[in-house]
Amino acid sequence: MSQAARILLVDDEASIQRALAPLLRSRGYDVAVATTGEEALAAVRSQAPDLIVLDLGLPDIEGTEICRRVRAESAVPIVVLSARGGESDKVSVLDIGADDYVTKPFGPEELLARIRVALRRVFSEDEMPGGRLQLGDLAIDYDRRRVLRGDEEIRLTPKEFELLALLMRNSGRVLTHRAILKAIWGPNAVNQPEHLWVLMGQLRKKVEPDPAHPRYLLSEPWVGYRFAIL
Amino acid sequence: MSQSFARRDALILALALAAIVAVTAAFRVGLHLTNPTTAALSYLLIVLVTAAASTLWAAIAASCVADLCLNYFFMPPFGTFTIADPQNWAALFAFLAVSVIASNLSAAVRDREREATARHDELARLFDLSRDILLTTDSRDAIPQLALFISRRFDLAFAAICLPRGSDWDVFDAGTLSVTLDPTQLSEAFRAADRALEFDARARTYAGHRTARVDGRTVHVVPLRLGTKPVGLLAAAGRAIEPGALDAIAGVSAIAIERTQFLEERKSAEIARRNEELKSALLASLAHDLRTPLTAIRVAASNLQASWLADSERRDQSDVILVEVERLHRLFQNVLDMARIDAGAVAAERQWVHPSEIFEAAREQVEQTIRDRPIEVVSESDLLVRVDPRLTAAALAHVLENAAQYTSGGSAIEVRLTAASDGLTMTVRDHGPGIGAGDLPHLFDRFYRGAGAARRVAGTGMGLAIARGMLIAEQGRIWAENCAGGGAQFSIVVPAESRPTASAEQTA
């Protein structure tokens, strides 16, 4: 991050913009704003932002539609602001290609954390998927397919390892059930979430100090799972 | 009715006797004919015509008279009832037998025809009754209506539907006659109907028919059955109706009663469904309308705590908070008003005000929304009106807010205030896209959002419904229309007393 990341803030509510823009600027981001979907799409082309914060309830274009159009031409991370309670909306934007979501009303730190995670993904994308990753107590060695908690090795089945590796590589970021199923079992398994529930149960038993109150492998109810930001 | 029948039969019998006399006279005096065969055939013709036109008894009476005439005038020795030739005894007896049997046959055919006509008539009445029942869609007074239909369609001076309610009876009666039914008798008939279900093939009725004597009148009581189970009783008086027909009426009535219950259930299910829908609509829009201001407030407040803000930015952040708190306050006020309107807790307190005061109060309430709109106000008369200023201003405020929200920024809003002797009229005209034809009928419904507007404009769909609710509390009206030159116009009318202002009085 040699130069400040540029964030495009898209929200039709003036108050949200007036509150969020100074917050983001204060953290060193370069902020551009848009109030409609058309403006946002134009800004994506003209300003090439490093990240988009997108409100789903825009007056002119559906949020999902904006995600789809942005994805069609760019891989820029999208963090969605959702005011509706509807989980299906979140899942569908995540499946279309949004990177994460925050539900209103959110606190500033929550949004900032999501933005950091999404940006880190961009700036670390070129790195090899191999190597060793240490998050909190947990260390994962992609090359040797080993997982350590502290000094103690945890024995995982291949599928458990894949799931943990996937979540840790995307630590802090929500992965939808669908995305996980597709990555581990293939595209035919996306409608069989029970595979995932069972596997997650097993993995938590091995990895979590207290499987009933997970601190690493967090559920996002109705949406997916997230490896805790540590 | 039976009396007029008897009179008609007597008349036909008299005509038949006259015809017999005429034939006798014509044959004996005019034609000097004495052939008994010719006379007998002529008499037989008269008897048959009588049988066809009237009752069996009239025909038999005519046969007997004809038989006597045949004997007296046409069988030797003439002029006496004595018969010389024994062969003529046989002829006379044969004539009587033939005429009686022929009369019988003819009368039987007539009876059958009469019965068929009666059935047809009964069927037509039943058809009319069932059509009446099917056309009844309001469940509230369907059962009194049913009694009325029965009494009207079957020419009954008294018809009553009796439905058991615990040990007591709900009696819905109709007709010109008033008969007080005895509940104990009804209960007894009902119990009997519950116990026995037999079909009497000859009378074509089911068991359970009763007749009661009330005030010297015969009242027929028939069980109303759904399937085999009695659900009530039908009482009828004023005209003799065949038991089979009564059964048929009772059957149709039972279906009508079941239909009524079904209609009622459907109505309450519909109301429950609508309430459920309204509730979820409210929750969804509240969720949206609460979360956005809360987010802005939360972020702005934490910004204010941070040390990195410049003074000017600090003011801006607190401004954000104030604006959003105001918005939340207004939302909260709307929810409260809605609840009060629902509970019927809005009462008008009228006082003398000038229309422009009402406009000023309304403008103040929605200052945030209409701040940057050019508003043109025309106040047409200088009368004071006696209205509830709070309710009227709140209603106008909602209409103004609505006009500002649903038209593009910068377009003008025109307000016209007219106080007249019969009340206050206020119109708000905008230059927006107008109101969609599909939206017009629902504009003032609770939580209704215009098609497409639901996404474009934030709102809960409460404003106009509240405006209407408040105006109803002071007998006012509100309606909307599209203007010929584009844009929409909302009109509010509050009936009220009016008087000139003090200053106008002084100058007068």
Contacts between the chains, C-beta under 8 A, distances in Angstrom:
chain1	res1	chain2	res2	distance
A	13	B	292	5.4
A	13	B	296	6.9
A	13	B	458	7.9
A	15	B	292	7.6
A	15	B	293	7.0
A	15	B	296	3.7
A	15	B	300	7.6
A	15	B	320	4.9
A	15	B	323	6.0
A	15	B	324	5.2
A	16	B	292	6.7
A	16	B	295	6.2
A	16	B	296	5.1
A	16	B	299	7.6
A	18	B	296	7.6
A	18	B	300	7.4
A	18	B	316	6.2
A	18	B	317	7.5
A	18	B	319	7.9
A	18	B	320	4.9
A	19	B	295	7.8
A	19	B	296	4.9
A	19	B	299	4.0
A	19	B	300	4.1
A	19	B	303	6.3
A	19	B	317	6.7
A	19	B	320	5.3
A	20	B	299	6.0
A	22	B	303	6.0
A	22	B	309	6.9
A	22	B	313	5.5
A	22	B	316	7.7
A	22	B	317	7.1
A	23	B	299	6.0
A	23	B	302	7.9
A	23	B	303	5.6
A	26	B	303	7.8
A	26	B	306	6.7
A	26	B	308	4.6
A	26	B	309	7.6
A	57	B	288	7.0
A	57	B	455	7.2
A	57	B	458	7.7
A	59	B	455	6.9
A	59	B	456	4.8
A	59	B	457	7.4
A	60	B	456	7.8
A	62	B	455	7.9
A	81	B	295	7.9
A	83	B	287	7.3
A	83	B	288	5.0
A	83	B	291	4.6
A	83	B	292	5.6
A	83	B	295	7.8
A	84	B	284	7.5
A	84	B	287	6.9
A	84	B	288	6.4
A	85	B	284	7.6
A	85	B	287	5.2
A	103	B	291	7.8
A	104	B	291	3.9
A	104	B	292	6.1
A	104	B	294	7.1
A	104	B	295	4.3
A	105	B	290	8.0
A	105	B	291	5.2
A	105	B	294	3.7
A	105	B	295	4.1
A	105	B	297	8.0
A	105	B	298	5.4
A	106	B	295	6.1
A	106	B	298	7.4
A	107	B	298	5.9
A	107	B	299	7.5
A	107	B	302	6.8
A	108	B	298	7.5
A	108	B	299	5.1
A	108	B	302	4.9
A	108	B	303	7.3
A	111	B	299	7.9
